């Protein structure tokens, strides 16, 4: 079994690492403190020009066609430097993949190249609602057929990159009489469409530079051609694509955890107490050993899920395992790192408190850890009863 990256994958990893160190890491604290959107957007454009917005997208649509493993390792390197940038990169890649998977040829040719090239700073998903978080089948936003159009009414919450997204993948109920989850369809809606309003921006604990907003649909009329895939088949699409997104967020969490532990381990090798480096103390050594072991295990879980997806094999269980373990390991790593720095770790003079805040959400978005456990156990029990 060969666990090494290919030459192409190593090149993508190295390119992501070099860009992150040179361009993202120096401004990450400023982005966190000031939500410096022009700098964020400028870096997103540079990442698009390097080919990072469509890593698993065909070249004919402007993608890099580098595969899912390359996507995962690139996400980890970008997240080591700036989680706010990384989450937009992850969502952009997933939006492109959804359109590639189920969009019409016209939709693919129109929208994917704009995201991959950076013409659109971002694409966004419009799935979560007040009444539909972990259970998207309970959504209330409707899309009513009216001649050759659909009219959307309702709202979405926690939408990443909403103010600077060029297109939104939006789910809405198209058949109110259908069984729960069966009457939902998927639409592509351009920014600026009449009736679509970007609502309030959330004030979050972490990942401050990444905008998270409400979307409001008030008689938002779109042509019937804006629908992606078959009518009333949108819930299946949402479930399938969320599995791929979990590889991205797991990789993002891994990057944050590694950044925190790298910083703390170097600090421990320099900080002196009781006339010696604190890295000489077993308590510190065990924190380092436990955290790096967990993060390495997370990396291997992510590589397995990414490889299975790349090979066209079932990967939902593996993606949930990787996402749950990687993000929870990242949180533990960040808190170990903070403990290793003591009082300094709690201050904004050091990056650890930012890493801890940025890591916390990774156990929640793209499906909470609790939902991942439900998926994992369901898949295991289904296999045992087959």
N, C-alpha and C positions, 0 to 999 in steps of 0.2 A: 504494500500500500504506500503510495507516494503522497505525502502531505505537503510537499513543497509547492510554492507558487510557480506558475510558468514564467517565462521571461517577460511575456506581455503583462501579466498580472503584477510582477515585480516592478516593471516600468511604471505602471499606473499607480502603484503604491508609493513608489519613490517620488513621482511627480506630485501626487497629492500631499505627501509629507513635506516636500520642499516648498510648495506653494503655501501650505498652512504655516510653516515656520517663518517664511519671509513676509507674507501678506496678512495672515489672519491673526496669529498670536500677538503681534505688536499692538493691534487695535482692539483686541477682545475685551479688555477691561473698560476701554472708552465706550465701546458699543453697549456694554452692560450698564454703564453708569448714565449714558446720555441718549441711548437709542439713536445713535448716529446713522440715520437711514441712508443718506447719500453714500457713506462709506460702505455700508452693507450692500447696497445695490451695485456699487462699483465692483465689489469683490464677487458678487454673484455673476456679473457680466464676464469677469475674467475667468471664472470657473467654467462658464458656458463655452467660452472661446477655447479652453483647454479640453473640452469634450466631456465634462463631468455631469452634464444635465440629462444625458441619455445613454448611460453606460450599457444598458441591456436593450438598446433600441437599434433597429436596423439602420445601416448607413444610408439607405435610400430615403429615409425620413430625417436625416441629419444626426443620427445617433452614432455612438462609438462602436457599437456591436462588440463590446468587450466581455459581456457576460455578468452573471450575478455575483460570482466570487470577486471579480474586480470591483463591482459596486460596493460590496461589503467592506473590502479592505480600504477603499477610497473613503468611505463614510467614517471609518474608524480614525483615519489620519486627519481628516478635516475636523472631526469632533474633538480630537485632542487639543486643537487650538481654539475653536469657537463653536460651541453648541448651537448658537443662534443661526449661524450660517449653515451648519450641517443639517438642521431640521428642514430648511428650505430646499437644500440639495436633495434630501431624501424624498420629500413630497413631490418635487419636480420630476424626479425619476419615476415615481409611481404613477403620477398623472400621465406621463408619456407612455408608460407600459399599459395602462388601462385603455388609452385611446388606441394603441397599437393592437391590443388583444381583441377589442370588440367594436372599434369604430369603423365606419365606412371608409372606403378608399379616399373619398373627398375629405372626410374629417381628419384622417391621418395626415394627408398631404397639407392640409391647411394649418393644423394646430401644432403637431409635433415639432416641425422644424423651427417654429417660432420660440418654443421653450428651449430646445436644444441649442439654438444659436444665441439665446439671450435677448432676442427681440422682445419676448415676454420675460420679465424678470422672474416670474413664477407662474405656476399653475396651482390651483387649489381644489381640495375636496370639500363638497358641501354635503355632509352626511349627518353629523351629530345635531340633535335638537334637545330642547329642554325636556321633552317627553321621550327621547330616544337617544340614550347614551350607549351603555353596554348592550342594549337591545335595540338595534336600528330598525327592527321590524315594526316597532311601535311609533314610527315617525308620523307626523301630522301634516307636513307640507304636502299640498296637493298640486297636481298638474291636470287641468281639465281640458279635454279636446274641444276645440272651437274652430270648425272648418279645417283649414290647412295649418292650424296653429295649436299650441298648447298654452294655457294661461296658468302661471304658477302663483300660488299664494301660501304664505307661511314664513318661517324663519329657520335659520341654522345658527349654531353657536360654536365657539372655539375653532374658528376657521383660520388655519395657518396661512400667512402671507396674503390675506385678503386685500389689503389696500393697494398692493402692487402686482396682483395677479392679473394676467391677461385673459385667462379663461378659467371657468369653474366646472368641475364635474359634479353635478347636482342630482340627488335622488329625491323622488317625489312619488306620492301615491297617485296612480292613474286609474285604479279600479277599487273603489271604496267597498264594493261588495265581495271582493275576493277574500279568501282566507288570509289570516295574518301573515305578512311577509310575501304573499304571492301577487299582490297588485301594485308593485313598486317598479318604476321605470327610471332610467338613467339618462340625463341630458347634459349636453355641452352648452354652457351659457357664457357669452363673452362679457367681459367687463364693460360697463357703460350701457348695457341693455336697459331701455326704459323699464322702470318697475323694479329694478335690482338696486338696492341701496346697501352700502357698506356701513354697518352700524358701529356701535361703541367698541373701542379697543380695550381688551382686558388688561388690568394691572396685575402682573403675575409675580410669583415668588422668584422665578428664574427665567433664563432664556429671554431676557428683556428686549433684545434687539429684534427678535422675531415677532412680528405683529400677529396678534390673535384676536379676531373680530367676529362680530355677529353679521350674518347676511339676512337681509329682509327682502321678501318677495311680495310686492303689492301689485296684483294684476300684471305680472311680468310675462309678456307675450313673446314666445319664441316659435320659430317655424317647426313643423313636424319633423323636418330633416335634422333638427338639433338632437333628436333622440339617438342614443347609442344602443346598439343591440336590439333585441326584440322587445315589444311592449310587455310590461308586467314581468320582466325577467331581471330587474335591476337588483333585487336583494341577493340573488345568487352571485351576481357580479361583485357586489360589495364584499360579500364574505370571502370570495376567492382572492380579490385584490388586497384585502387587509392582511392576508397571510404573507404576501410578498413584502408589504410595508413593514411587517414585524422584523424582517431581516435587517432592514435599514435602521430601524430604531434600536434594535439590539446592538448593532454595530456602532451606532452613535453612543449608546450607553457605555460600551466597551472603551471607546476612545476617551470619554470623560474619566472613567475609572483609572485608566492607564496614566492619563495626565496627572491626576491627583496623586497616585502612588509614586510616579517618577519624581515629582516635586518633593514629596514627603521623604522618600528614601534618600535623596540627595541632601535634604535638610538634616536628616538624622545622622548622616555621615560627617556633618560639619558642626552641628550643635553640641556643646559640651555642658554637662552637668556632673557634679560629684567627681570633677577632675578627669573626665573621660567623655568620649563621644557617646551620645545616647544610643547610637546603633550598636553599642556593645552590650546593651541590656536585653535580656531575653524577651521581655514584654514587647519591646519594639521589634525585635527580630521575628517574633511570632506574628505580629501584625503584618509585617512585610511578606513573610512566607505564606500566610493564609490568603492575603489579598491577591498576590501575584498568581498563586495556584488557582484561585477561583476565576480570575480574569483569563488565565490560559485555558481553563476548561470552557469558559464562555466563548472564547475565540474558536475552539474546536467545534462546539455546538453550532456556532454561526456558519463556519465553513461547511459543515455537513448539510445544513439546511440550504445554504446557497448552492452547493454542488448538486443536490437533489433537484432543486428548481431548475438549474441550468441544464440538467439532463432530461428534463421533462417528466420526472418521477414525482409521485405524491410527496408533498413536503409540508403540509399544514401542521401536522403534529410536531415535526422537527423545528419548524419556524416558531411555534408557540413555546417549545422547550427552550430554544435559544434566546428568544426575546425575554421570557420570564427570568431565566437564570442570569443572562448578561446584565439586565437592568437592575436586578436586585443585588448582584455582585458589585456593580458599579456604585450603588448607594452605600453598601458596606465599605467598599474601598475608600470612598470619599470621607466617610465618618472616621475610619481608621486614620486616614491621612490628617484629618483635622485634629484628632486626638494626639497624633505624633508631634504636631506643631504646637500643641498646648494653646495658650491664650492667643498667640500669634495667628493660629489657624482660624480664629473667630473674627479676625479683623480684615478689613478690606485692603490692607497693605499687602496681603498675600492672596494668591488666587484660589486657595483651597475653599474658602467659603462660597465663592462663585461656582466652583465645580460642584459642591454639595447642593447648591440651589438648582443648578442646571440639570443635575442627575435625577433629582426627585421626580420630575414629571415623566421620566422615561418608563416608570412602572405603571403609568396611567394611560398615556395616549397610545393610539394604535392597539387598544385593548388592554385593560388592567391586568395585573398579575393574577387576580382572582379569575378573570375570564380565561386567561391562558391555561390555568389549572383545570377549568371545566373542559376546555377543548382537548387538552392532553388526556385527561381521564376518559372522556367520551371516546376518543380514538382508540385508546388501549382496550377499553371494555368492548367496543365494537369488534376489534380484531379477535378478542378471546371468544366471542359468541358466534363468529363466522363459521 
